[in-house]
Amino acid sequence: MESRQARAHPDGDLLTYEWEFGDGTLPVPGPTASNTYSAAGTYFVRLEVRDGTGWAVETTILATITEATVFQNFH
């Protein structure tokens, strides 16, 4: 899961990011991301962050989309 938009961790390791929006679209790399949902519904949105040493953390939120819309500016 390599991101083209990696940032450095305070200890110097590069961080990589991967977003999954729960709607079947491909994962999106980068520290920020957006997604256009084609249908209303409830979706699990997941972010995973990794560094060069193998450390990883992820978080997931539940997003309720009431109409087709752009879900954006996560960071």
SULDAMO-V69073 format. One record per residue. N is the residue number from 1. SS is DSSP state (a for helix, b for strand, c for the rest). PSI is psi in radians with two decimals (999 if undefined). NEAR is the number of other ideal C-beta (glycine too) atoms within 8 Angstrom. Layout:
# SULDAMO-V69073
n=N ss=SS psi=PSI near=NEAR
n=N ss=SS psi=PSI near=NEAR
This chain:
# SULDAMO-V69073
n=1 ss=c psi=1.38 near=8
n=2 ss=c psi=2.36 near=6
n=3 ss=c psi=2.41 near=12
n=4 ss=c psi=-0.19 near=6
n=5 ss=c psi=1.05 near=8
n=6 ss=c psi=2.63 near=10
n=7 ss=b psi=2.79 near=7
n=8 ss=b psi=2.42 near=8
n=9 ss=c psi=2.69 near=9
n=10 ss=c psi=-0.48 near=4
n=11 ss=c psi=0.10 near=4
n=12 ss=c psi=-0.24 near=5
n=13 ss=c psi=2.52 near=10
n=14 ss=b psi=2.43 near=9
n=15 ss=b psi=2.45 near=13
n=16 ss=b psi=2.64 near=12
n=17 ss=b psi=2.49 near=14
n=18 ss=b psi=2.20 near=11
n=19 ss=b psi=2.41 near=14
n=20 ss=b psi=2.31 near=9
n=21 ss=c psi=0.03 near=11
n=22 ss=c psi=0.18 near=8
n=23 ss=c psi=0.23 near=10
n=24 ss=c psi=-0.05 near=2
n=25 ss=c psi=2.83 near=6
n=26 ss=c psi=2.62 near=3
n=27 ss=c psi=2.63 near=7
n=28 ss=b psi=2.19 near=11
n=29 ss=b psi=2.74 near=12
n=30 ss=c psi=2.72 near=10
n=31 ss=c psi=-0.39 near=8
n=32 ss=c psi=2.71 near=7
n=33 ss=b psi=2.83 near=9
n=34 ss=b psi=2.83 near=9
n=35 ss=b psi=2.46 near=13
n=36 ss=b psi=2.06 near=8
n=37 ss=b psi=2.34 near=14
n=38 ss=c psi=-0.18 near=5
n=39 ss=c psi=2.59 near=7
n=40 ss=c psi=2.67 near=7
n=41 ss=b psi=-3.05 near=8
n=42 ss=b psi=2.26 near=6
n=43 ss=b psi=2.49 near=11
n=44 ss=b psi=2.15 near=9
n=45 ss=b psi=2.16 near=15
n=46 ss=b psi=2.41 near=10
n=47 ss=b psi=2.25 near=11
n=48 ss=b psi=2.34 near=10
n=49 ss=b psi=2.30 near=10
n=50 ss=b psi=2.69 near=9
n=51 ss=c psi=3.11 near=12
n=52 ss=c psi=-0.20 near=5
n=53 ss=c psi=-0.04 near=5
n=54 ss=c psi=-0.11 near=6
n=55 ss=c psi=2.43 near=7
n=56 ss=b psi=2.59 near=8
n=57 ss=b psi=2.57 near=6
n=58 ss=b psi=2.74 near=8
n=59 ss=b psi=2.60 near=6
n=60 ss=b psi=2.39 near=8
n=61 ss=b psi=2.80 near=6
n=62 ss=b psi=2.07 near=8
n=63 ss=b psi=2.21 near=10
n=64 ss=b psi=2.03 near=6
n=65 ss=b psi=2.13 near=13
n=66 ss=c psi=-0.31 near=5
n=67 ss=c psi=2.83 near=5
n=68 ss=c psi=2.15 near=8
n=69 ss=b psi=2.92 near=8
n=70 ss=b psi=2.18 near=7
n=71 ss=b psi=1.89 near=12
n=72 ss=b psi=3.07 near=7
n=73 ss=b psi=0.78 near=5
n=74 ss=b psi=2.41 near=10
n=75 ss=c psi=999 near=4
